Amino acid sequence: MSENKKQQLREKIDELDDLVAKALNDRTKCAIEIGHIKRKSGEKLFDPTREEQIFQRLTASNTGPLTAEALVRIFERIIDESRRVERTAAYDD
């Protein structure tokens, strides 16, 4: 592989990393709002049904090269953080 092609791919990865970081921050903002809404309505903070829906949707739309299992492992970490943020937001104000 040429150095030029490698550099182009690295630049593309950097762009994608920036998009992923923005998307994760946007997702977190939504989780904060959900935490506030759940607290105000008295809902439980943890919803395993919702998490299962997320995993099903992600694996159904997965076109690879990540395996469904790898994608789920990545999103388990993301959902763990969302759960933490929701809990914190539910008790803030």
PLY file of the C-alpha trace (Angstrom):
ply
format ascii 1.0
element vertex 93
property float x
property float y
property float z
element edge 92
property int vertex1
property int vertex2
end_header
0.00 0.00 0.00
1.33 3.40 -0.87
2.08 6.00 1.78
-0.39 8.34 0.09
-3.23 5.82 0.32
-2.38 5.04 3.94
-2.45 8.76 4.77
-5.82 9.17 3.02
-7.26 6.30 5.03
-5.93 7.74 8.28
-7.51 11.10 7.45
-10.81 9.34 6.75
-10.57 7.55 10.10
-9.92 10.88 11.83
-13.05 12.34 10.19
-15.10 9.32 11.24
-13.74 9.51 14.79
-14.90 13.12 14.98
-18.37 12.11 13.76
-18.56 9.25 16.24
-17.53 11.54 19.11
-20.19 14.09 18.11
-22.84 11.37 17.80
-21.94 9.95 21.22
-22.17 13.40 22.80
-25.54 13.96 21.13
-26.67 10.55 22.39
-25.53 11.48 25.89
-27.50 14.73 25.80
-30.60 12.67 24.98
-29.82 10.29 27.88
-29.61 13.27 30.24
-33.03 14.48 29.12
-34.46 10.98 29.46
-33.11 10.85 33.02
-34.92 14.09 33.85
-38.16 12.87 32.27
-38.02 9.50 34.04
-37.43 11.16 37.40
-40.33 13.55 36.93
-42.69 10.78 35.84
-41.51 8.31 38.49
-40.37 5.73 35.94
-37.68 3.17 36.65
-34.32 4.26 35.32
-33.26 0.84 34.05
-35.27 -0.68 31.20
-33.87 -4.02 30.03
-36.56 -4.26 27.34
-35.37 -1.01 25.77
-31.76 -2.17 25.85
-32.71 -5.45 24.16
-34.54 -3.47 21.46
-31.40 -1.44 20.85
-29.27 -4.57 20.49
-31.79 -6.21 18.17
-32.01 -3.12 15.97
-28.23 -2.79 15.77
-27.57 -6.42 14.94
-30.39 -6.48 12.37
-28.91 -3.48 10.55
-25.29 -4.61 10.85
-23.62 -5.08 7.47
-20.11 -5.81 8.79
-17.20 -6.12 8.84
-17.85 -6.00 12.61
-19.59 -9.12 13.82
-22.93 -8.73 15.57
-21.25 -9.83 18.79
-18.53 -7.18 18.45
-21.12 -4.49 17.79
-23.11 -5.55 20.85
-19.96 -5.46 23.02
-19.22 -1.92 21.86
-22.78 -0.79 22.50
-22.85 -2.46 25.91
-20.14 0.02 26.93
-22.05 2.93 25.37
-25.28 1.89 27.10
-23.47 1.47 30.42
-22.35 5.09 30.16
-25.83 6.22 29.10
-27.29 4.44 32.12
-24.80 6.21 34.40
-25.61 9.59 32.85
-29.36 8.98 33.13
-29.02 8.07 36.82
-26.96 11.17 37.49
-29.39 13.39 35.57
-32.37 11.88 37.36
-31.00 13.07 40.70
-29.68 16.44 39.53
-31.58 19.72 39.41
0 1
1 2
2 3
3 4
4 5
5 6
6 7
7 8
8 9
9 10
10 11
11 12
12 13
13 14
14 15
15 16
16 17
17 18
18 19
19 20
20 21
21 22
22 23
23 24
24 25
25 26
26 27
27 28
28 29
29 30
30 31
31 32
32 33
33 34
34 35
35 36
36 37
37 38
38 39
39 40
40 41
41 42
42 43
43 44
44 45
45 46
46 47
47 48
48 49
49 50
50 51
51 52
52 53
53 54
54 55
55 56
56 57
57 58
58 59
59 60
60 61
61 62
62 63
63 64
64 65
65 66
66 67
67 68
68 69
69 70
70 71
71 72
72 73
73 74
74 75
75 76
76 77
77 78
78 79
79 80
80 81
81 82
82 83
83 84
84 85
85 86
86 87
87 88
88 89
89 90
90 91
91 92
